[in-house]
Amino acid sequence: MIKIKLWTLLLILLLTVLIGSASAELNETEQLGKKIFFDKISNPDSMACAKCHAPQVGFTGPIPGINLKGSVYRGAMPQRFGNRKPPSAAYATLSPVFHYDEEEDLFIGGNFWDGRATGEILGNPAADQAMGPFLNPVEHNNPSKLAVLEQIASSKYVGLWEAVWGPMSLDTQEEIDESYGNVGLSIAAYEDSSEVNQFSSKYDANLKGEAELTEEEAWGLELFNGKAMCSNCHPSEPGPYSDHPLFTDFTFDNLGIPRNPDNPVYDTEGRDWVDPGLGGFLETREEWNDTFNVTENMGKHKVPTLRNVALKPGNGFTKAYGHNGYFKSLEGIVHFYNTRDVLAGECDPFTTEKNALKMGCWPEPEVPINVNEDELGNLRLNVTEEKAIVAFLKTLSDGYYVPEVP
């Protein structure tokens, strides 16, 4: 607990520097979204968006002690937790509106791990997503939209709100709904800014001819696009949603990830609980809740961007990977992709990644149906090839400095 508190204090200091570093480059809507993003608009007032989506780790979970274990973060009420690892807020704005692609026979887009922030409300999945946590009892725990808006109305940046959206009127439910939508749009504007979606990695510099990949990094890219088949879901070339490579195709997949035994959800829901992923969301929607759609998508989660996947304050910092944070290093998850089916089934289902690596086995998938058996599981990579892929992934961190030529 003491270590977590110390990390929190250090993160506050880092965030203070980061918050003030680029505001002059943001327009008024982006500045407003940033103010809201870093404000503790919660009940009690202890929870900001940045608590789970911090810039120095690629806008995901910033506390290594939590990442090392269950990887899910406490909300404003300290005894309440989510049940998934915080996804990155960076590059999330580039996801398309959630839809079924008949040609690909796949669901694509939306935000959250299960795609439930569809973009249907505000025309923007990131804006829809931004409205959710404020009212979620396991996150910000605000009792109503009005309570959120009243906190903004009494803030020091209310003048910025008025400059962007005009005076805040909260007399009718229609006005409350409209203003609350503007909260989501403001946050999405900040998340879509060049401060968040920087495209400033070594790989970006390489594409512009401003940096050269090392021999190991270049080999890792070759493997990424070839033998390891990573680019099938994490394309390294520009696609339909951006002029830059996004390293996600915004689809959903069941990778066969095991249960994270340290997830506190098992304390409240029992050891039989499983995360239904996309299938669970489809089950709530009349147009998609037929047995076939739900069953075929159980256990699938959003394919995340690999941008900033290695970004962290230092080598001793633990990041978590996978929708439930089961993996604690890039080396671990790459090894899993490579050997999942080769080393399958000899572990207790609640074996941690650390013990699984020590024992040379992988536990069974959390959801054993719809597991992707075509693009991972037995890639036949050797140790050196795994290391090369990790080396390449480290070139995707924003903030790369291009040395000036004298």
Steps between C-alpha positions, in 0.01 A plus 500: 500500500786739585669425166175569312459834680859599420446416133180706504690803635770459236237471229332820617833680463553354154147588395546857620792538262319329216177696546678831463733401221281520191182691587602794281478269197143391576190678377235605752291183469808282546611710799157460656506125443841484662381693805209257543724198436734593786232631738380279786134504404381218721321410821702533717736730311793260460461373143612659174512343155879530521512274805449200269621661175826680571713653221839377623393138443312552173169603662441172681542383860791682671546317833750212475385331821149463356629397157710228662193336652134527397561792263153643564476837671303618801230756438406804707363256756815313606324168555368493143695375197447457131562157349725586204834670453464864390539517121711777352319827434765593244397443137154389621339787308600337172270203554200498267139488616416146612350302214469159341705469182320253274794465263742414782230320702629679810397761752731802481550817699363659811689559824546309826632145490154374400417776250196624692588868448369476147494862388124485444426772755743775396628362170839438661591183696759687708243762601246230586767322705596817688147534637495154653748497791360811672175317578646155562486410871829308477675798337414866566177414684312822423127465569382680186594701193391809689750429779782483244395824333462684831861419583612642165277806548672575831852434370772754428476422129129570459595805293669268252180294484300814423747602231453161330136410567342820633343546846404172663126477549375206707130581544357215292598138438554584135754767595670264743526228234641743245758639741600152611554406137725804471710356785558189292574700187749720689692204638500334158639820348790492746557128437507574126757777540865474403585499870338158538521356148856610440626262230846588632661158540828378358298297250325818382837670469624203300206525261589865443864414438611674821617193694639158419389184675772285649566165340304324777207744476485463122506123532221526757293701252560237235384228737206717613380528140587143406567187702339626822188628316462791745407742222192295413323676788752778574578638152829688471384689193241782477143381465152642442482702823827695496793603284722347770533134599270441799614148592141384546226402262232581763357147487443259791683180582526226762871439549447222751635711786476321837317633805690757702485338846578833671194672351285607799186416301539139619459617860151632427379290206666167581754292309248396233472858369618553143519816290262461203662788309331600175245219531380646828442839341321355196269317737368838621411620151178391333640522148798275582389278788412188302664181622744480209641853539533473877654152499743574217635807680524378859844567644604739223652836593600807303834476323703777669745730329862403560608862501660588836484134603849532650475861625578525873699719740785252548617141467377410849143604419245221440240536227221247453382351171182331383141599579541368855865595550613137527837573340759719676753549222524517124732202515229300678216576262716447189608163640133415560408587141783276388443199729140508627404171333838333543504546878124478555294355776745369759444783750226567750251745337590763761877492444667842472716592202810495722435144613390388154830619354689329781312172449513514120125473445201721425164476678184437301325800337259699716243447223578177313278564195579726201873486576714625210692191390606633160728793586660406831568207729787325324698754300825299515705804594831447675613705802700742284202563275276571800756753623512667159122546498515657847778730379279615214201556729716736705537723192127583521530721810418866447753765599792381289762771466651536154862610550590814310763460233789740573 
